[in-house]
């Protein structure tokens, strides 16, 4: 849906995300790093799209450690939000600076049609949570100031502010994770995201078992992948994000396809396993473009031309 300030409030991505949070059941998101990936997530049936900082950084051939600017990440997130009719949640790292930067970020992201922003309680420049080594946390009071600033900067109040807790990632333990989450809920976060990187879901399930505030919890089962979304929902999670699986699947599939072409000297062996051009054209919205061309273009060269099968 193209962002439009005249659009009915009930039709904005942010309002639709709030409706999803208000309904029974778990909300499932898939990560993407461009509008094509966002449309694939939507077509697959996910409830929304996660604008993944890891995926966007990797797509630029860069590590996920705050090298890209807010404007660069916003350009991608905004393009994805405009390409789909499901809510888009943006991974905004540490908020690109202090509370004043967060306020500027919220205003820009809200205008771009983003449904929610997720900010994490690590020190800028952050390092991806799954990278061993430095995972420094910002003081609780400072991060609460960011949450309060984000809320005050919203125009409509629909855009959701998700506070991402990195205490388990940093090895600080469950008590600190819960204490931080409770402080962030008190500061006004619309949801908290508890992040963990072990291969078993036990710490996340423990967090959910001890969570008391009436604020929904978001989880990201990247490494503890054996538990289902339904099981996480039954344990108390409201949103489950499959944050980088599209990128990782694409890397494997493209590598195998390119290897086969070089090995065989032709693409015949993979033709049945790759998407036909008709699927590419469908994802591009070419049929709709041709309909608009027939309705509105008067004279001149047709922009769509003849389409190969």
C-alpha positions in Angstrom: 0.0 0.0 0.0 1.4 3.3 -1.0 1.8 5.7 2.0 -0.8 8.5 1.8 -1.6 10.9 4.6 -5.2 11.1 3.3 -5.7 7.3 3.7 -8.3 6.2 6.3 -6.7 5.6 9.7 -8.1 2.1 9.7 -6.2 1.3 6.5 -2.7 2.3 7.6 -0.1 -0.4 8.1 0.3 0.7 11.7 -3.4 0.4 12.5 -3.6 -3.0 10.8 -0.7 -4.2 12.9 -2.5 -3.1 16.0 -5.5 -5.0 14.9 -3.4 -8.1 14.5 -2.0 -7.7 18.0 -5.6 -7.3 19.3 -6.8 -10.5 17.7 -6.3 -14.0 19.2 -3.3 -16.0 17.9 0.3 -15.4 17.0 1.4 -12.9 14.4 4.0 -14.2 12.0 6.5 -12.0 10.1 9.2 -12.9 7.5 12.3 -10.9 6.9 13.1 -9.2 3.6 15.6 -6.7 2.2 13.8 -5.5 -1.0 10.2 -5.2 -2.3 10.5 -8.5 -4.2 11.3 -10.3 -1.0 8.5 -8.5 0.8 6.0 -9.6 -1.9 7.2 -13.2 -1.6 6.6 -13.0 2.2 3.1 -11.6 1.6 2.3 -14.1 -1.2 3.4 -17.0 1.1 0.8 -15.9 3.7 2.9 -14.1 6.4 1.0 -11.5 8.4 3.7 -8.9 7.8 7.2 -8.2 6.8 10.3 -7.5 8.9 12.7 -5.0 7.3 15.8 -6.9 8.4 18.9 -4.9 9.2 21.0 -8.0 8.7 19.4 -8.8 5.3 19.7 -5.2 4.0 23.4 -5.0 5.1 24.2 -8.3 3.6 22.5 -7.3 0.3 24.9 -4.4 0.2 27.9 -6.7 0.9 28.4 -5.1 4.4 28.4 -6.5 7.9 25.4 -5.7 10.2 27.2 -3.3 12.5 25.6 0.2 11.9 27.6 0.9 8.7 24.4 1.9 6.8 22.8 5.2 7.6 19.2 5.7 8.7 18.4 7.2 5.2 19.7 4.1 3.4 17.8 1.7 5.6 14.6 3.9 5.5 14.7 3.9 1.7 14.6 0.1 1.6 11.9 -0.1 4.3 9.7 2.5 2.7 10.0 0.8 -0.7 8.9 -2.5 0.9 6.0 -1.0 2.8 4.8 0.6 -0.5 5.0 -2.8 -2.3 2.8 -4.9 0.0 -0.6 -4.8 1.6 0.6 -6.2 4.9 2.2 -4.3 7.8 6.0 -3.7 7.7 8.0 -3.7 11.0 11.4 -2.0 10.7 14.6 -3.1 12.4 16.0 0.2 13.4 19.1 -1.1 15.3 19.9 1.3 18.2 17.8 4.1 16.9 20.7 5.8 15.0 21.9 7.8 17.9 20.4 9.3 21.1 16.8 10.2 21.9 16.8 13.1 19.6 17.9 10.9 16.7 15.1 8.5 17.6 12.5 11.2 17.4 13.7 12.2 13.9 13.7 8.5 12.9 10.1 7.9 14.1 8.8 11.0 12.2 10.5 9.8 9.0 9.5 6.2 9.3 5.9 7.0 10.2 5.6 9.2 7.1 7.0 6.3 5.0 4.1 4.1 6.0 6.1 1.9 8.4 3.8 0.0 10.9 6.3 -0.4 13.8 9.9 0.4 14.6 12.1 -1.9 16.7 15.0 -0.3 18.6 17.5 -2.4 20.7 19.2 -1.5 24.0 22.8 -1.8 22.7 25.4 0.8 22.4 26.0 2.5 19.0 27.6 1.2 16.9 26.0 -2.1 17.6 27.3 -5.5 16.3 24.9 -8.2 15.0 23.5 -10.2 18.0 24.8 -13.5 16.6 28.4 -12.3 16.2 30.7 -13.4 19.2 32.4 -10.6 21.1 31.3 -7.1 22.0 27.6 -6.8 22.9 27.6 -3.7 25.1 24.2 -2.5 26.5 23.1 1.0 27.0 22.0 2.1 30.5 18.3 1.4 31.3 17.4 5.0 32.0 19.0 6.2 28.7 17.1 3.6 26.7 13.8 4.4 28.5 14.4 8.0 27.3 14.6 6.7 23.8 11.3 4.9 24.2 9.6 8.0 25.6 11.0 10.1 22.8 9.8 7.7 20.2 6.3 7.8 21.6 6.2 11.6 21.8 7.4 11.9 18.2 4.5 9.9 16.7 1.9 11.9 14.8 -1.1 9.6 14.9 -0.2 7.3 17.7 -0.7 4.2 15.6 2.9 3.4 14.9 4.1 0.8 17.4 7.4 1.1 19.3 9.0 -2.2 20.0 11.8 -2.3 22.6 14.3 -5.0 21.9 16.0 -6.6 25.0 19.5 -7.8 24.4 20.4 -8.8 27.9 20.5 -12.5 27.1 22.6 -11.9 24.0 25.1 -10.0 26.2 25.2 -12.7 28.8 23.6 -10.6 31.5 21.1 -13.2 32.6 17.3 -13.6 33.0 16.9 -11.3 36.0 18.3 -8.3 34.1 16.4 -9.2 30.9 13.1 -9.2 32.9 14.0 -6.0 34.7 14.9 -4.2 31.5 11.7 -5.4 29.9 9.6 -4.2 32.8 11.3 -0.8 32.7 10.7 -0.5 28.9 7.1 -1.4 29.4 6.7 1.2 32.1 8.4 3.8 29.7 5.6 3.1 27.2 6.9 0.5 24.8 4.0 -1.0 22.8 5.8 -4.4 22.8 9.1 -5.9 23.9 11.3 -8.2 21.9 13.3 -10.7 23.9 16.3 -11.9 21.8 18.4 -15.0 22.4 20.9 -17.0 20.4 21.1 -20.5 22.0 20.0 -23.5 20.0 17.2 -24.3 22.6 14.2 -22.2 23.3 14.5 -22.6 27.1 15.6 -19.1 28.0 12.9 -17.5 25.9 10.2 -19.8 27.4 11.5 -18.9 30.8 11.2 -15.2 30.0 7.7 -15.7 28.8 6.8 -17.7 31.9 8.0 -14.9 34.2 6.7 -11.9 32.2 4.1 -9.9 34.1 3.4 -6.6 32.4 0.4 -6.4 30.1 2.6 -5.7 27.1 3.0 -8.2 24.2 6.2 -10.1 23.7 8.0 -10.6 20.3 10.4 -13.5 19.7 12.9 -14.3 16.9 13.6 -18.1 16.7 16.6 -17.9 14.4 18.8 -20.3 16.3 16.2 -22.1 18.5 14.3 -23.2 15.4 12.8 -26.5 16.5 9.9 -24.8 18.4 6.9 -23.9 16.3 5.1 -20.6 16.2 2.0 -22.2 17.7 4.1 -23.4 20.6 5.6 -20.0 21.2 2.2 -18.5 21.0 0.9 -20.9 23.6 3.8 -20.0 25.8 2.8 -16.3 25.7 4.6 -14.8 22.6 2.4 -12.6 20.4 4.7 -12.1 17.4 7.2 -14.5 15.9 9.7 -13.1 13.4 11.6 -15.3 10.9 14.1 -12.6 10.4 16.6 -13.8 7.8 15.5 -17.1 6.4 14.6 -15.6 3.0 18.1 -14.3 2.5 19.8 -17.5 3.7 17.5 -19.6 1.4 18.3 -17.4 -1.5 22.1 -17.7 -0.9 21.9 -21.5 -1.0 19.6 -21.6 -4.0 21.6 -19.1 -6.1 24.9 -20.8 -5.2 23.6 -24.2 -6.3 22.1 -22.7 -9.5 25.3 -20.9 -10.5 27.5 -24.0 -9.7 25.3 -26.1 -11.9 25.5 -23.7 -14.8 29.3 -23.5 -14.6 29.5 -27.3 -14.2 27.3 -28.2 -17.1 28.0 -25.2 -19.4 24.2 -24.6 -19.7 21.2 -24.0 -17.4 19.1 -27.0 -18.5 19.5 -29.0 -15.3 18.1 -26.2 -13.1 15.3 -24.9 -15.3 12.6 -27.0 -13.6 13.8 -25.8 -10.2 13.9 -22.0 -10.8 10.9 -19.7 -11.2 9.7 -19.1 -14.7 9.7 -15.6 -16.1 5.9 -15.5 -15.8 6.3 -15.6 -12.0 8.8 -12.8 -12.1 6.4 -10.7 -14.2 3.6 -11.5 -11.8 5.6 -10.3 -8.8 6.5 -7.2 -10.7 2.9 -6.3 -11.2 3.2 -6.3 -14.9 -0.4 -7.4 -15.6 -1.7 -4.5 -13.6 0.7 -2.1 -15.4 -0.6 -3.3 -18.8 -4.2 -2.8 -17.7 -3.4 0.7 -16.7 -1.6 1.3 -20.0 -4.6 0.2 -22.0 -6.9 2.5 -19.9 -4.8 5.6 -19.8 -1.9 5.8 -22.3 -2.9 7.8 -25.3 -0.5 7.4 -28.2 3.2 6.9 -28.0 5.2 3.8 -27.6 3.6 1.2 -25.2 5.7 1.1 -22.0 5.0 -2.6 -21.4 5.6 -3.9 -24.9 5.4 -7.5 -25.7 6.1 -9.9 -22.8 8.2 -13.0 -23.3 6.6 -16.2 -22.1 
